[in-house]
Amino acid sequence: MTVPVVDASLAPRRVLFEPVHLRGMTARNRVAISPMQQYSASEGGLANDWHLVHLGRFALGGAGIVFVESTAVEPRGRNTHGDIGLWDDAQVAPLRRVADLLRSQGAVPAIQLGHTGRKGALQTWWHGHGPLNDVDAARGEGPWPVVGPSALPVDTGWPVPSALTEDEIRALVAAWAAAARRAAAAGFDMLEIHGAHGYLIHQFLSPESNQRTDGYGGSAANRQRFALEVARAVRAAWPAERPLAWRISLADLDDGTLPMEAMVGFVGALRDAGVDVLDCSSAAGISSYPANGARVPRGLDFRADDAAEIRRRTGIAIMAVGFILDAHAAQDLVARGAADLIALGREALFNPNWAVHAEQQLQNDPSHALWPRAYRAWLAKRAPLADPVRAAAAARASAPREN
Ligand SMILES: Cc1cc2nc3c(=O)[nH]c(=O)nc-3n(C[C@H](O)[C@H](O)[C@H](O)COP(=O)(O)O)c2cc1C
């Protein structure tokens, strides 16, 4: 594996747009689109035209890596009725369309696999995003039984999960591996395991949600056992030349789940299991949201100093995420060794062309060479016409008004 190392001799303005090599994968730059659920699957958890167009925009917009949203490894592990899945072979073909489209437009097709555990069976955001209820059932979207490490709900009024038996845990680890094989068959070149945000793997890690008394609960090592079994099983099922990422909640540094020494030990074990990239989210999510928001300091949400320390001590590559808005901020995180990849969530929804715009902001691409070739000549003609019009409008807006 080649862990991307920032080359200090690179001109600082280029560092975000250097190609990245991980195992056998090369991405054209370090800008990744973060996994973002769309709650828009067709019947049977199938991806459809929405996913194709939504994700295709980011590839046209110049991102190096585009992640498909959290994709359920079994139906019980869905967040909502609109989640896509990879628990069935029938789900491979529509995702292959997505992977093929992303690759054809120059982006690395990537996908996140997830299981929501006790945080499943929720409404879509446009129906409130609380636990499914009778009103939802009347619409044909009733709840389903959810599972977790212990029979402890997220909060009062939330579904009480059934505690997974050891046989069920073994079956679930196999389901993760089977979904990884389907992701490979669909043509994805990078895979991420969702180990954060209060979902099943995170529920096992946290002493708040995991109060088991068997080999999967109690000590920190026991609580990490399910995570490491999933990591090893997925790595064995996922082609050796394709990189594997893991999403972690760095908020765990604060709440006793994984203080820094334990975090470094756990990440080292993930690395030894074959994880190449640590995707460092700052969201917590063990308790209900939005209440958990109050527990996490917000702002530029990426914990750069913590990530830099984990990167230095474990040698794992870091993907930064969390309110990274600006090309210069992104570039700075890479240049100072806090991150190898920069992931964008909401900012990419707001501006799917973020990457090509960032190249212009950093003055790397005056001739629009990074834009789709069908646009280039026209955009080159546009700039000298549009810039003076914009400048005149700005001057008018700032001029003192005459009464
Ligand atoms: C619409 C939406 C859906 C999301 N779905 C997922 C998901 O499927 N998996 C995940 O790990 N995070 C998910 N997230 C979190 C994002 O990946 C990202 O970590 C978060 O939004 C912070 O980055 P940002 O400040 O750039 O938006 C989602 C965020 C948004 C806005």
The ligand as an ORCA input file, in Angstrom:
! r2SCAN-3c Opt
* xyz 0 1
  C     -27.891     14.635      3.471
  C     -26.838     14.009      4.330
  C     -26.784     12.629      4.456
  C     -25.744     12.019      5.179
  N     -25.627     10.645      5.170
  C     -24.519     10.070      5.694
  C     -24.232      8.707      5.467
  O     -24.913      8.017      4.706
  N     -23.144      8.181      6.087
  C     -22.317      8.948      6.872
  O     -21.346      8.429      7.413
  N     -22.558     10.261      7.057
  C     -23.598     10.835      6.460
  N     -23.773     12.192      6.552
  C     -22.714     12.998      7.188
  C     -21.747     13.507      6.109
  O     -21.109     12.438      5.447
  C     -20.678     14.436      6.708
  O     -19.857     13.675      7.565
  C     -21.292     15.571      7.515
  O     -22.354     16.190      6.790
  C     -20.228     16.616      7.873
  O     -19.643     17.145      6.702
  P     -20.124     18.583      6.117
  O     -19.959     19.582      7.232
  O     -19.186     18.843      4.960
  O     -21.550     18.465      5.704
  C     -24.808     12.819      5.854
  C     -24.902     14.205      5.775
  C     -25.873     14.806      5.004
  C     -25.901     16.308      4.878
*
